[in-house]
């Protein structure tokens, strides 16, 4: 049922409740002044200086869906190898299924799953004591992206976009390259209560990466007239509805879309990339899909000023969730290994690794005991991830799990600490990057988070 | 949204419906506002619409739209904007 006047936002409600009184205008202006929506008339995507000089200017966030086993990737457990097949607390332990070797000058251990990433370890800081708070895909995926396991909250990419704006107004500030929908779906890149312009924009591999971007009008002139008329309609409409963030967001999205008609096809056009570059990533010329395509496009978007680029390797099925057999990790690793190594090397070659933070993570690790005969179940209590570039000290490992890989043994890094550290590298104190919503200041780390200073270069 | 096939399809059907309703462009605009927004247009909005329909003829001609199609193309274009506008998309 349509109820006129019922869909007011908070500011309008405050105004209508109190605005008529002679005594209360002071309270009204106080309440309204404290609402961040007061910033509405500022361009939400204009580039902004961070709170202090950060080392990283942008982030490439590599998310491996399904739960990558720490025990088969970056966290060697000789004791687990020795006790494989034995019972532990009523469960059968499974020895690590892949051999570890030390690689790089730094000698960081890594398994044969990632032979190419092994050649980049001198630039990588492996965290072996990451810990989360949920053992289901949906909640844990949400946690890694928003800090919240239950209620929806803005994604880390949206927070970074909100804090820093973006350098190229013709492209979105937060782009997600995801061939499949992950667990928790589009909530993973949602701006939620932050201004809509900070929402992640998903690009699909294939022939039409951004649906409906190409103009359907017969000519540029017709399109220009239509956009002009549309903007007059929308501005008149907005002027009678002050401070509705959705209206402003939608107007902004038309502006970005228009800029993108030129800028996005150019950014996605790999024709001028050299054979050597394509080879580095393992991308066949002309191909517009696969993780290699995602990684090369990520570098091009980073070059063009996009602030936060997230790459998701698979979706809510056919992913790293190897319950039955750890050998199922092999094709998943093969899918990303060369592309990720190519990305790191290419960024370094172009001098971009210094101010680009590359994050590799997953929603949780896997149990030291079996689930299926040679598979493992979900394990959020300790797992591994890594950071590279952007002010991170390469060639090191940080933190440790216990002998069997069940719990954190030293230097725990909770997901909130991980987030706090990423924001710190970008020049933000995570306790001060806040947005006032529903009467209080919200932040990515809620009331938690400690910066891991030991891994800063 | 201006590029969505559904919006294009609906706008041209909307244009045909208006053409059946009335010949006078002013009446068509009034009808379009009542149907899309549930309110009559203000006089400046009618003037803006008439001006737009006139303005958009030339680029359509330049783009090689056949002559008898021009008017229908202009109306579809105008209605696409109506259907893409915030007033149409959001319910107050």
Boltz contact constraints between the chains, C-beta under 6 A:
constraints:
  - contact:
      token1: [A, 212]
      token2: [B, 3]
      max_distance: 6.0
  - contact:
      token1: [A, 212]
      token2: [B, 4]
      max_distance: 6.0
  - contact:
      token1: [A, 215]
      token2: [B, 3]
      max_distance: 6.0
  - contact:
      token1: [A, 216]
      token2: [B, 3]
      max_distance: 6.0
  - contact:
      token1: [A, 216]
      token2: [B, 8]
      max_distance: 6.0
  - contact:
      token1: [A, 218]
      token2: [B, 63]
      max_distance: 6.0
  - contact:
      token1: [A, 219]
      token2: [B, 59]
      max_distance: 6.0
  - contact:
      token1: [A, 219]
      token2: [B, 63]
      max_distance: 6.0
  - contact:
      token1: [A, 221]
      token2: [B, 59]
      max_distance: 6.0
  - contact:
      token1: [A, 222]
      token2: [B, 59]
      max_distance: 6.0
  - contact:
      token1: [A, 225]
      token2: [B, 56]
      max_distance: 6.0
  - contact:
      token1: [A, 226]
      token2: [B, 2]
      max_distance: 6.0
  - contact:
      token1: [A, 226]
      token2: [B, 77]
      max_distance: 6.0
  - contact:
      token1: [A, 226]
      token2: [B, 81]
      max_distance: 6.0
  - contact:
      token1: [A, 229]
      token2: [B, 52]
      max_distance: 6.0
  - contact:
      token1: [A, 229]
      token2: [B, 81]
      max_distance: 6.0
  - contact:
      token1: [A, 230]
      token2: [B, 81]
      max_distance: 6.0
  - contact:
      token1: [A, 230]
      token2: [B, 84]
      max_distance: 6.0
  - contact:
      token1: [A, 233]
      token2: [B, 85]
      max_distance: 6.0
  - contact:
      token1: [A, 234]
      token2: [B, 85]
      max_distance: 6.0
  - contact:
      token1: [A, 234]
      token2: [B, 86]
      max_distance: 6.0
  - contact:
      token1: [A, 237]
      token2: [B, 86]
      max_distance: 6.0
  - contact:
      token1: [A, 237]
      token2: [B, 87]
      max_distance: 6.0
  - contact:
      token1: [A, 247]
      token2: [B, 86]
      max_distance: 6.0
  - contact:
      token1: [A, 250]
      token2: [B, 86]
      max_distance: 6.0
